[in-house]
Amino acid sequence: MIKIKICGITNLDDALHAAELGADALGFNFYKKSLRYISPERAAEIIAQLPPFVVPVGIFVNEREEKIRDIQFTTGIKILQFHGDERPEFCARFGFGSRVIKAFQVKDRESLKHMVQYRVSAFLLDSYRRGLRGGTGVAFDWHLAVVAKTFGRVILAGGLTPENVAEAVKLVQPYGVDVASGVENDKGIKNPSKVKKFIIEVRRASRP
């Protein structure tokens, strides 16, 4: 079963609604320059009210190790998503007691060349857009994601919507999919109908 992550959660209603609809994971963005930033304290309040099998994921961009561990302690997050220029050895420091997802911004096949250096739980593939670290709302060439699967589990992101996610799933057959802007009314505010349709489309497309 393909895993579904609803990213950029900023409020309890969106979190509980996504969980009720069957989202496997929720993303909390601790990168202060993000329009979907959430404070660790607020994230902790939301996470404490999630159902037990919905996994909270913390998103970080070039953050200090000490700060990441502080946020882990405050929120209870166990899965870390590194969306910056984190080196393989930095990611490896969190191997005990944590799972790491390393994000790569995909512009062309050359964007994949460093994946082989990382030993992480999964790779998140997002679209490249100068000056942005995720949340681009733009899709990349999904055939590159098929190539990237040779390096490990792939979570497909970047420009996914309820309208195109079924096509993406059928082509790539990823470990998971990740959506933020594609199911929003505004930055960090989810559209309940879009979230529902997105999840339905993923489940439909992933049936044998």
PyRosetta script that sets phi, psi and omega in degrees:
from pyrosetta import init, pose_from_sequence

init()
pose = pose_from_sequence("MIKIKICGITNLDDALHAAELGADALGFNFYKKSLRYISPERAAEIIAQLPPFVVPVGIFVNEREEKIRDIQFTTGIKILQFHGDERPEFCARFGFGSRVIKAFQVKDRESLKHMVQYRVSAFLLDSYRRGLRGGTGVAFDWHLAVVAKTFGRVILAGGLTPENVAEAVKLVQPYGVDVASGVENDKGIKNPSKVKKFIIEVRRASRP")
pose.set_psi(1, 127.1)
pose.set_omega(1, 179.5)
pose.set_phi(2, -69.6)
pose.set_psi(2, 132.2)
pose.set_omega(2, -178.9)
pose.set_phi(3, -80.4)
pose.set_psi(3, 145.2)
pose.set_omega(3, -178.8)
pose.set_phi(4, -120.4)
pose.set_psi(4, 124.3)
pose.set_omega(4, 177.2)
pose.set_phi(5, -116.9)
pose.set_psi(5, 124.6)
pose.set_omega(5, 173.8)
pose.set_phi(6, -97.8)
pose.set_psi(6, 115.6)
pose.set_omega(6, -171.2)
pose.set_phi(7, -105.5)
pose.set_psi(7, 160.6)
pose.set_omega(7, 178.6)
pose.set_phi(8, 76.8)
pose.set_psi(8, 35.9)
pose.set_omega(8, 179.1)
pose.set_phi(9, -72.8)
pose.set_psi(9, 131.1)
pose.set_omega(9, -179.0)
pose.set_phi(10, -127.6)
pose.set_psi(10, -4.7)
pose.set_omega(10, -178.2)
pose.set_phi(11, -149.8)
pose.set_psi(11, 159.9)
pose.set_omega(11, -174.2)
pose.set_phi(12, -67.3)
pose.set_psi(12, -40.4)
pose.set_omega(12, -178.5)
pose.set_phi(13, -58.6)
pose.set_psi(13, -46.3)
pose.set_omega(13, 179.5)
pose.set_phi(14, -63.5)
pose.set_psi(14, -39.7)
pose.set_omega(14, -178.8)
pose.set_phi(15, -64.1)
pose.set_psi(15, -48.3)
pose.set_omega(15, -177.4)
pose.set_phi(16, -68.9)
pose.set_psi(16, -35.8)
pose.set_omega(16, 178.9)
pose.set_phi(17, -65.5)
pose.set_psi(17, -46.0)
pose.set_omega(17, 179.3)
pose.set_phi(18, -61.7)
pose.set_psi(18, -40.8)
pose.set_omega(18, 179.3)
pose.set_phi(19, -64.5)
pose.set_psi(19, -42.6)
pose.set_omega(19, -179.8)
pose.set_phi(20, -62.4)
pose.set_psi(20, -34.2)
pose.set_omega(20, -178.8)
pose.set_phi(21, -78.9)
pose.set_psi(21, -11.3)
pose.set_omega(21, 176.1)
pose.set_phi(22, 111.5)
pose.set_psi(22, 14.4)
pose.set_omega(22, 175.1)
pose.set_phi(23, -62.4)
pose.set_psi(23, 138.3)
pose.set_omega(23, 179.9)
pose.set_phi(24, -84.1)
pose.set_psi(24, -30.0)
pose.set_omega(24, -176.0)
pose.set_phi(25, -146.6)
pose.set_psi(25, 152.7)
pose.set_omega(25, 176.6)
pose.set_phi(26, -125.5)
pose.set_psi(26, 136.3)
pose.set_omega(26, -178.2)
pose.set_phi(27, -101.2)
pose.set_psi(27, 132.6)
pose.set_omega(27, 178.3)
pose.set_phi(28, -117.9)
pose.set_psi(28, 120.7)
pose.set_omega(28, -171.1)
pose.set_phi(29, -94.8)
pose.set_psi(29, 113.0)
pose.set_omega(29, -179.3)
pose.set_phi(30, -100.9)
pose.set_psi(30, 16.3)
pose.set_omega(30, 176.7)
pose.set_phi(31, -88.4)
pose.set_psi(31, 112.3)
pose.set_omega(31, -169.1)
pose.set_phi(32, -64.8)
pose.set_psi(32, -20.8)
pose.set_omega(32, 178.8)
pose.set_phi(33, -82.7)
pose.set_psi(33, -7.5)
pose.set_omega(33, -179.5)
pose.set_phi(34, -76.6)
pose.set_psi(34, 143.7)
pose.set_omega(34, 175.4)
pose.set_phi(35, -72.2)
pose.set_psi(35, -10.7)
pose.set_omega(35, 178.0)
pose.set_phi(36, -109.1)
pose.set_psi(36, 22.6)
pose.set_omega(36, -179.9)
pose.set_phi(37, -61.1)
pose.set_psi(37, 141.7)
pose.set_omega(37, 172.8)
pose.set_phi(38, -133.9)
pose.set_psi(38, 141.2)
pose.set_omega(38, 179.7)
pose.set_phi(39, -72.7)
pose.set_psi(39, 151.0)
pose.set_omega(39, 177.3)
pose.set_phi(40, -57.0)
pose.set_psi(40, -37.0)
pose.set_omega(40, -178.3)
pose.set_phi(41, -65.6)
pose.set_psi(41, -43.3)
pose.set_omega(41, 179.1)
pose.set_phi(42, -69.0)
pose.set_psi(42, -40.0)
pose.set_omega(42, 178.1)
pose.set_phi(43, -60.8)
pose.set_psi(43, -41.1)
pose.set_omega(43, -179.9)
pose.set_phi(44, -61.0)
pose.set_psi(44, -39.4)
pose.set_omega(44, 178.7)
pose.set_phi(45, -62.6)
pose.set_psi(45, -41.8)
pose.set_omega(45, -179.8)
pose.set_phi(46, -70.0)
pose.set_psi(46, -47.2)
pose.set_omega(46, -176.8)
pose.set_phi(47, -60.3)
pose.set_psi(47, -35.6)
pose.set_omega(47, -179.6)
pose.set_phi(48, -63.7)
pose.set_psi(48, -19.0)
pose.set_omega(48, -177.5)
pose.set_phi(49, -105.5)
pose.set_psi(49, 5.5)
pose.set_omega(49, 179.5)
pose.set_phi(50, -77.2)
pose.set_psi(50, 150.7)
pose.set_omega(50, 172.2)
pose.set_phi(51, -60.3)
pose.set_psi(51, 156.2)
pose.set_omega(51, -170.9)
pose.set_phi(52, -65.3)
pose.set_psi(52, -26.3)
pose.set_omega(52, -176.0)
pose.set_phi(53, -102.4)
pose.set_psi(53, 13.6)
pose.set_omega(53, 173.5)
pose.set_phi(54, -98.9)
pose.set_psi(54, 122.0)
pose.set_omega(54, -169.9)
pose.set_phi(55, -93.8)
pose.set_psi(55, 124.0)
pose.set_omega(55, 174.4)
pose.set_phi(56, -84.9)
pose.set_psi(56, 135.8)
pose.set_omega(56, -179.0)
pose.set_phi(57, -119.5)
pose.set_psi(57, 132.6)
pose.set_omega(57, 178.0)
pose.set_phi(58, -98.9)
pose.set_psi(58, 129.3)
pose.set_omega(58, -179.9)
pose.set_phi(59, -103.1)
pose.set_psi(59, 128.0)
pose.set_omega(59, -178.1)
pose.set_phi(60, -130.8)
pose.set_psi(60, 148.7)
pose.set_omega(60, 177.4)
pose.set_phi(61, -130.4)
pose.set_psi(61, 108.4)
pose.set_omega(61, 176.5)
pose.set_phi(62, 50.6)
pose.set_psi(62, 42.3)
pose.set_omega(62, -179.0)
pose.set_phi(63, -89.3)
pose.set_psi(63, 155.0)
pose.set_omega(63, 176.3)
pose.set_phi(64, -69.4)
pose.set_psi(64, 146.2)
pose.set_omega(64, -179.3)
pose.set_phi(65, -58.7)
pose.set_psi(65, -43.7)
pose.set_omega(65, -178.6)
pose.set_phi(66, -59.7)
pose.set_psi(66, -42.0)
pose.set_omega(66, -179.6)
pose.set_phi(67, -66.8)
pose.set_psi(67, -40.9)
pose.set_omega(67, 178.2)
pose.set_phi(68, -60.0)
pose.set_psi(68, -45.4)
pose.set_omega(68, -178.9)
pose.set_phi(69, -67.0)
pose.set_psi(69, -34.4)
pose.set_omega(69, 176.0)
pose.set_phi(70, -62.4)
pose.set_psi(70, -43.8)
pose.set_omega(70, -179.4)
pose.set_phi(71, -68.1)
pose.set_psi(71, -37.9)
pose.set_omega(71, 174.1)
pose.set_phi(72, -55.8)
pose.set_psi(72, -46.5)
pose.set_omega(72, -177.8)
pose.set_phi(73, -65.3)
pose.set_psi(73, -41.5)
pose.set_omega(73, -177.3)
pose.set_phi(74, -68.4)
pose.set_psi(74, -39.4)
pose.set_omega(74, -171.1)
pose.set_phi(75, -101.5)
pose.set_psi(75, -24.5)
pose.set_omega(75, -175.0)
pose.set_phi(76, 85.2)
pose.set_psi(76, 9.6)
pose.set_omega(76, 179.4)
pose.set_phi(77, -67.6)
pose.set_psi(77, 137.0)
pose.set_omega(77, 178.4)
pose.set_phi(78, -112.3)
pose.set_psi(78, -23.5)
pose.set_omega(78, 179.5)
pose.set_phi(79, -103.0)
pose.set_psi(79, 126.8)
pose.set_omega(79, -178.0)
pose.set_phi(80, -111.2)
pose.set_psi(80, 129.9)
pose.set_omega(80, 176.4)
pose.set_phi(81, -112.2)
pose.set_psi(81, 114.4)
pose.set_omega(81, -179.2)
pose.set_phi(82, -97.4)
pose.set_psi(82, 117.4)
pose.set_omega(82, -172.3)
pose.set_phi(83, -113.0)
pose.set_psi(83, 17.5)
pose.set_omega(83, -178.6)
pose.set_phi(84, -114.2)
pose.set_psi(84, -138.1)
pose.set_omega(84, -177.8)
pose.set_phi(85, -104.0)
pose.set_psi(85, 30.1)
pose.set_omega(85, -177.0)
pose.set_phi(86, -60.8)
pose.set_psi(86, 131.9)
pose.set_omega(86, -178.6)
pose.set_phi(87, -80.6)
pose.set_psi(87, 161.5)
pose.set_omega(87, 179.6)
pose.set_phi(88, -55.9)
pose.set_psi(88, -41.1)
pose.set_omega(88, -178.1)
pose.set_phi(89, -67.8)
pose.set_psi(89, -30.9)
pose.set_omega(89, 176.8)
pose.set_phi(90, -67.7)
pose.set_psi(90, -46.6)
pose.set_omega(90, 179.0)
pose.set_phi(91, -59.8)
pose.set_psi(91, -36.8)
pose.set_omega(91, -176.2)
pose.set_phi(92, -66.4)
pose.set_psi(92, -22.9)
pose.set_omega(92, -179.2)
pose.set_phi(93, -65.1)
pose.set_psi(93, -19.1)
pose.set_omega(93, -175.8)
pose.set_phi(94, -103.9)
pose.set_psi(94, 15.8)
pose.set_omega(94, -176.0)
pose.set_phi(95, -68.1)
pose.set_psi(95, -26.8)
pose.set_omega(95, -178.1)
pose.set_phi(96, -93.3)
pose.set_psi(96, 116.9)
pose.set_omega(96, 178.1)
pose.set_phi(97, 83.2)
pose.set_psi(97, -0.2)
pose.set_omega(97, 179.2)
pose.set_phi(98, -139.7)
pose.set_psi(98, 156.9)
pose.set_omega(98, 169.9)
pose.set_phi(99, -115.4)
pose.set_psi(99, 142.0)
pose.set_omega(99, -173.7)
pose.set_phi(100, -118.4)
pose.set_psi(100, 132.4)
pose.set_omega(100, 170.4)
pose.set_phi(101, -111.0)
pose.set_psi(101, 125.4)
pose.set_omega(101, 178.0)
pose.set_phi(102, -105.3)
pose.set_psi(102, 124.9)
pose.set_omega(102, -179.9)
pose.set_phi(103, -89.6)
pose.set_psi(103, 141.3)
pose.set_omega(103, 173.9)
pose.set_phi(104, -126.5)
pose.set_psi(104, 131.3)
pose.set_omega(104, 175.1)
pose.set_phi(105, -88.2)
pose.set_psi(105, 120.9)
pose.set_omega(105, -170.8)
pose.set_phi(106, -100.0)
pose.set_psi(106, 117.2)
pose.set_omega(106, 176.2)
pose.set_phi(107, -106.4)
pose.set_psi(107, -42.9)
pose.set_omega(107, 179.3)
pose.set_phi(108, -157.8)
pose.set_psi(108, -174.2)
pose.set_omega(108, -177.6)
pose.set_phi(109, -61.1)
pose.set_psi(109, -29.5)
pose.set_omega(109, 179.2)
pose.set_phi(110, -61.7)
pose.set_psi(110, -27.1)
pose.set_omega(110, -179.5)
pose.set_phi(111, -64.4)
pose.set_psi(111, -17.4)
pose.set_omega(111, -175.4)
pose.set_phi(112, -93.9)
pose.set_psi(112, -8.0)
pose.set_omega(112, -167.6)
pose.set_phi(113, -63.7)
pose.set_psi(113, -27.1)
pose.set_omega(113, -177.6)
pose.set_phi(114, -89.3)
pose.set_psi(114, -4.7)
pose.set_omega(114, -177.7)
pose.set_phi(115, -60.0)
pose.set_psi(115, -34.5)
pose.set_omega(115, -176.7)
pose.set_phi(116, -61.7)
pose.set_psi(116, -20.3)
pose.set_omega(116, -177.7)
pose.set_phi(117, -80.2)
pose.set_psi(117, -13.7)
pose.set_omega(117, -172.6)
pose.set_phi(118, -100.3)
pose.set_psi(118, 139.8)
pose.set_omega(118, 172.3)
pose.set_phi(119, -115.9)
pose.set_psi(119, 87.9)
pose.set_omega(119, -175.8)
pose.set_phi(120, -129.5)
pose.set_psi(120, 170.9)
pose.set_omega(120, -177.7)
pose.set_phi(121, -70.5)
pose.set_psi(121, -33.4)
pose.set_omega(121, 179.9)
pose.set_phi(122, -164.3)
pose.set_psi(122, 161.9)
pose.set_omega(122, 174.6)
pose.set_phi(123, -112.4)
pose.set_psi(123, 132.5)
pose.set_omega(123, 173.0)
pose.set_phi(124, -101.3)
pose.set_psi(124, 125.5)
pose.set_omega(124, -179.1)
pose.set_phi(125, -104.9)
pose.set_psi(125, 119.2)
pose.set_omega(125, -178.1)
pose.set_phi(126, -121.0)
pose.set_psi(126, 165.8)
pose.set_omega(126, 179.3)
pose.set_phi(127, -77.7)
pose.set_psi(127, 145.4)
pose.set_omega(127, 176.0)
pose.set_phi(128, -83.7)
pose.set_psi(128, 131.1)
pose.set_omega(128, 171.5)
pose.set_phi(129, -149.5)
pose.set_psi(129, 122.2)
pose.set_omega(129, -174.1)
pose.set_phi(130, -53.5)
pose.set_psi(130, 127.3)
pose.set_omega(130, 176.0)
pose.set_phi(131, 86.4)
pose.set_psi(131, -5.1)
pose.set_omega(131, -179.5)
pose.set_phi(132, -115.0)
pose.set_psi(132, 144.6)
pose.set_omega(132, 176.5)
pose.set_phi(133, -116.6)
pose.set_psi(133, 73.9)
pose.set_omega(133, -179.0)
pose.set_phi(134, 91.7)
pose.set_psi(134, 171.9)
pose.set_omega(134, 179.3)
pose.set_phi(135, 65.8)
pose.set_psi(135, 29.6)
pose.set_omega(135, -176.4)
pose.set_phi(136, -75.1)
pose.set_psi(136, -29.9)
pose.set_omega(136, -176.5)
pose.set_phi(137, 74.4)
pose.set_psi(137, 11.5)
pose.set_omega(137, -177.4)
pose.set_phi(138, -121.2)
pose.set_psi(138, 136.3)
pose.set_omega(138, 179.0)
pose.set_phi(139, -87.1)
pose.set_psi(139, 153.6)
pose.set_omega(139, 173.4)
pose.set_phi(140, -110.5)
pose.set_psi(140, -178.3)
pose.set_omega(140, -179.6)
pose.set_phi(141, -70.1)
pose.set_psi(141, 108.3)
pose.set_omega(141, -175.2)
pose.set_phi(142, -66.1)
pose.set_psi(142, -18.7)
pose.set_omega(142, 176.4)
pose.set_phi(143, -62.5)
pose.set_psi(143, -27.9)
pose.set_omega(143, 176.8)
pose.set_phi(144, -68.5)
pose.set_psi(144, -30.6)
pose.set_omega(144, 177.1)
pose.set_phi(145, -67.8)
pose.set_psi(145, -33.2)
pose.set_omega(145, 176.4)
pose.set_phi(146, -64.1)
pose.set_psi(146, -41.9)
pose.set_omega(146, 177.0)
pose.set_phi(147, -62.7)
pose.set_psi(147, -42.1)
pose.set_omega(147, -176.6)
pose.set_phi(148, -64.0)
pose.set_psi(148, -22.5)
pose.set_omega(148, -179.8)
pose.set_phi(149, -62.2)
pose.set_psi(149, -18.5)
pose.set_omega(149, 177.6)
pose.set_phi(150, -68.2)
pose.set_psi(150, -16.7)
pose.set_omega(150, -177.9)
pose.set_phi(151, -95.9)
pose.set_psi(151, -12.1)
pose.set_omega(151, -179.1)
pose.set_phi(152, 149.7)
pose.set_psi(152, -169.0)
pose.set_omega(152, 179.8)
pose.set_phi(153, -64.3)
pose.set_psi(153, 138.7)
pose.set_omega(153, -178.6)
pose.set_phi(154, -118.9)
pose.set_psi(154, 130.1)
pose.set_omega(154, 171.2)
pose.set_phi(155, -107.3)
pose.set_psi(155, 120.6)
pose.set_omega(155, -175.2)
pose.set_phi(156, -89.8)
pose.set_psi(156, 129.4)
pose.set_omega(156, 178.4)
pose.set_phi(157, -138.0)
pose.set_psi(157, -176.7)
pose.set_omega(157, 175.1)
pose.set_phi(158, 88.5)
pose.set_psi(158, 96.6)
pose.set_omega(158, 173.3)
pose.set_phi(159, 74.8)
pose.set_psi(159, 13.4)
pose.set_omega(159, 178.0)
pose.set_phi(160, -75.7)
pose.set_psi(160, 141.2)
pose.set_omega(160, -180.0)
pose.set_phi(161, -139.8)
pose.set_psi(161, 169.1)
pose.set_omega(161, 174.6)
pose.set_phi(162, -60.1)
pose.set_psi(162, -24.2)
pose.set_omega(162, -177.2)
pose.set_phi(163, -82.0)
pose.set_psi(163, -27.8)
pose.set_omega(163, -175.5)
pose.set_phi(164, -116.1)
pose.set_psi(164, -6.3)
pose.set_omega(164, -172.5)
pose.set_phi(165, -67.9)
pose.set_psi(165, -33.0)
pose.set_omega(165, 179.0)
pose.set_phi(166, -62.6)
pose.set_psi(166, -43.1)
pose.set_omega(166, 177.8)
pose.set_phi(167, -61.6)
pose.set_psi(167, -43.2)
pose.set_omega(167, -179.7)
pose.set_phi(168, -63.2)
pose.set_psi(168, -43.8)
pose.set_omega(168, -179.0)
pose.set_phi(169, -63.7)
pose.set_psi(169, -43.4)
pose.set_omega(169, -178.7)
pose.set_phi(170, -64.6)
pose.set_psi(170, -37.3)
pose.set_omega(170, -179.4)
pose.set_phi(171, -75.1)
pose.set_psi(171, -49.4)
pose.set_omega(171, -170.2)
pose.set_phi(172, -88.7)
pose.set_psi(172, -35.4)
pose.set_omega(172, -171.9)
pose.set_phi(173, 50.8)
pose.set_psi(173, 57.5)
pose.set_omega(173, -176.6)
pose.set_phi(174, -75.9)
pose.set_psi(174, 168.0)
pose.set_omega(174, 172.3)
pose.set_phi(175, -65.5)
pose.set_psi(175, -39.0)
pose.set_omega(175, -179.1)
pose.set_phi(176, -155.3)
pose.set_psi(176, 169.7)
pose.set_omega(176, 174.3)
pose.set_phi(177, -126.9)
pose.set_psi(177, 153.0)
pose.set_omega(177, -174.8)
pose.set_phi(178, -135.4)
pose.set_psi(178, 129.7)
pose.set_omega(178, -179.2)
pose.set_phi(179, -136.0)
pose.set_psi(179, 142.9)
pose.set_omega(179, 174.3)
pose.set_phi(180, -132.5)
pose.set_psi(180, -78.8)
pose.set_omega(180, -175.1)
pose.set_phi(181, -64.1)
pose.set_psi(181, -26.8)
pose.set_omega(181, -177.0)
pose.set_phi(182, -67.9)
pose.set_psi(182, -11.2)
pose.set_omega(182, 178.9)
pose.set_phi(183, -127.6)
pose.set_psi(183, 31.3)
pose.set_omega(183, -175.9)
pose.set_phi(184, -114.4)
pose.set_psi(184, 151.4)
pose.set_omega(184, 166.2)
pose.set_phi(185, -86.9)
pose.set_psi(185, -36.4)
pose.set_omega(185, 179.9)
pose.set_phi(186, -151.3)
pose.set_psi(186, 169.9)
pose.set_omega(186, -177.4)
pose.set_phi(187, -57.7)
pose.set_psi(187, 114.3)
pose.set_omega(187, 178.2)
pose.set_phi(188, 84.8)
pose.set_psi(188, -1.3)
pose.set_omega(188, 178.8)
pose.set_phi(189, -115.0)
pose.set_psi(189, 111.3)
pose.set_omega(189, -174.4)
pose.set_phi(190, -80.3)
pose.set_psi(190, 150.6)
pose.set_omega(190, 174.5)
pose.set_phi(191, -97.2)
pose.set_psi(191, 112.1)
pose.set_omega(191, -174.4)
pose.set_phi(192, -54.5)
pose.set_psi(192, -40.2)
pose.set_omega(192, -179.2)
pose.set_phi(193, -66.9)
pose.set_psi(193, -38.6)
pose.set_omega(193, 179.2)
pose.set_phi(194, -68.9)
pose.set_psi(194, -39.0)
pose.set_omega(194, 178.1)
pose.set_phi(195, -62.3)
pose.set_psi(195, -45.5)
pose.set_omega(195, 179.7)
pose.set_phi(196, -60.7)
pose.set_psi(196, -47.5)
pose.set_omega(196, -178.5)
pose.set_phi(197, -64.4)
pose.set_psi(197, -39.7)
pose.set_omega(197, 179.4)
pose.set_phi(198, -59.4)
pose.set_psi(198, -48.7)
pose.set_omega(198, -178.2)
pose.set_phi(199, -65.2)
pose.set_psi(199, -41.4)
pose.set_omega(199, 177.9)
pose.set_phi(200, -60.1)
pose.set_psi(200, -43.7)
pose.set_omega(200, -177.8)
pose.set_phi(201, -66.6)
pose.set_psi(201, -38.0)
pose.set_omega(201, 177.9)
pose.set_phi(202, -65.2)
pose.set_psi(202, -47.0)
pose.set_omega(202, -178.7)
pose.set_phi(203, -64.1)
pose.set_psi(203, -38.9)
pose.set_omega(203, 179.8)
pose.set_phi(204, -65.5)
pose.set_psi(204, -44.3)
pose.set_omega(204, -176.2)
pose.set_phi(205, -72.0)
pose.set_psi(205, -22.4)
pose.set_omega(205, -176.9)
pose.set_phi(206, -93.4)
pose.set_psi(206, -0.1)
pose.set_omega(206, 176.4)
pose.set_phi(207, -69.8)
pose.set_psi(207, 144.9)
pose.set_omega(207, 178.3)
pose.set_phi(208, -61.4)
pose.dump_pdb("model.pdb")
